[in-house]
Amino acid sequence: MNNVWVFIEQNHGKLQPIGLELLSECRRKLDASVQISAVYLGQSLQVKDIDAMTFCGADEIIYTVDEKLAVYDTHYYAKAITNLMKDTRPDVFLIGSTLEGRDLAPRVSARLNTGLTADATLLEFEQSDKLLLLATRPALGGNLFATIICENTIPQMATIRPSIFKIEEDKTRTSKLKAVPFECESESKVKVLSSEKLTHKKVELNKAQVIVAGGRGVSNMFPVLKDIANLIGGEVAASRAVVDANIEQKDRLVGQTGTTVHPKVYFASGISGAIQHISGMDKSELIIAVNTDPNALIFDVADVSIIADAKQVLPLVKEELKAILSYK
Amino acid sequence: MDIIVLVKQVPDTTEIKIDKETNTLIRAGVQSIVNPNDLAGVEEALKLKARYGGTVSVVTMGPMQAESMLVELYGRGVDACYLLSDRAFAGSDTWATSTILSSFLKTLKYDLIIAGYQAIDGDTAQVGPQVAEFLNIPQVTYLSEIVALNGRELIVKKRTDSEILTLSVELPVLVTTLADMNKPRYMNAWDIYHNTDKKVHLVTFNDLNIDPSHIGLKGSPTKVKKTYVKQVQAKSEKVVMTPEDAAKWITKLLYPYMEVKNHE
């Protein structure tokens, strides 16, 4: 039977969404003849997490729990994974392209002497007597895409970018559990001396990667804009009209007389798009605009143009983001 | 402390364009640069040498044209530069590249190996950890700071998604660095003058003890099956939507960027 293993990342005992995203995507792309296994390492495994993995598509949950696996450590995790593959290797082994996944996956691929595709954004499978993984990744700044295969060694490994695939649960699914003891004779040479939590720092607008901006049309909605910005780790910006009305400070102003910004995402609500504003933000990588006026100039530069009432849309966006974040 | 820095010469990707007819890269006129993450590693190594003494060597694999990059690094004060270049190496994927690099590194003396977190032309972040595995030494990736050296213990800081960790790790170790860790120094007249005689050491297949079936295009476990260019999207059409649908769509668009901030 062909099989696919998915590494399930946890952070201080909390399942990270990427593992469930990968299970869901594999279940969608593969028929029932392929067994999908969730691979969990940690200090303990909770029933609700077993359920989550099962509902998202795992036929089997292979797990190793040990004190040494409580927090991620390259040495212990690579050892635990290769222990699981001592007798039989899966055809495919997928890991999230998170900081942890990108530390673990190359270490494991080198130990198993097999191929690894980095940071894929599309997964396809060819099923014959053999299961072939086709992993596609953006290259050179995202203009070019390359589809990578690994035909002669197993497991065919890939790291996959988070938040690409939708989590989909089917609560009628069942799975079997397989516990594997942790065996590691050597000690890790890396020791954690201390850790400090990252707190959300206020960044200067021109350095922000995500900007949530509002104009006259949402001048009473800035508390909601701030909530959305906090949820996604972005910054709030404003148009001239809002700053002139003393609703936001001058340091939040985008445009000719304010700051010129070039974030990865510029989400503009209720901004008509006067040229002086547009000249300060049109180099943003992705511009999402919501406005009730179909003739708003902002739509000329927007990548996503939505005609709707931003005052109604914003509270709903906030709720949607909160719902997704509760997975974390 | 003897330090080796792994560097790669890369095309300046901000200048790269794709020929829409042939789906290939237009390389003509594109400048080659030292991969920014690697350059920060060179700078870190030079700073450590100034603090604790020792040597800094640079190792790169690539075509002969990479020699000019190494000459430039001599001008920054590096002690020795090695260029691993051979037609047999061409087309190597990360596993094969790491096989070649580690087989050479085994012949050198080192306490610390610094590699850039990832190269801007590949973005894989794989060669560092794979080399560490082949050398059977620990790794610390995505380093934000080297704090101190206490005897045979290196104290470093590393960022995760939610924390900054202070770690101690026993030498020898491989670490990977980020471009914003250091501002690279300029070449200075003293180093340029005093290093003009220094030669780049060329290492070819015959100098190494590797199975030829493990390297190059043929020896690489991964293969590129196809490449294609993303269709250029016109600025979008205006869509009339209910607030509910609009909110769902916007959330879907915003969600992937939540990580960006966390990784800064």
Interface residues (C-beta under 8 A of the other chain):
Chain A: N11 Y72 T74 H75 A78 T98 L99 E100 R102 D103 A105 P106 R107 S109 A110 R111 N113 T114 G115 L116 T117 A118 D119 L134 A139 L140 G141 G142 N143 L144 F145 A146 T147 I148 I149 C150 E151 N152 T153 P162 S163 I164 S188 K189 V190 K191 V192 L193 S194 S195 E196 K197 L198 Q209 V210 I228 L231 I232 G233 G234 K264 V265 F267 L286 I288 V290 P294 F299 D300 V301 A302 D303 V304 S305 I306 I307 A308 D309 Q312 V313 L316 V317 E319 E320 L321 I324
Chain B: T13 T14 I16 I18 N23 L25 D93 T94 W95 S98 D121 G122 D123 T124 A125 Q126 V127 G128 P129 Q130 A132 E133 F134 P138 Q139 V140 T141 Y142 I155 R159 T160 D161 S162 E163 I164 L165 T166 L167 S168 V169 E170 V173 S220 P221 T222 K223 V224 K225 K226 T227 Y228 V229 K230 Q233 K235 S236 E237 K238 V239 V240 M241 T242 P243 E244 A246 A247 K248 W249 I250 T251 L253 L254 Y255 P256 Y257 M258 E259 V260 K261 N262 H263 E264
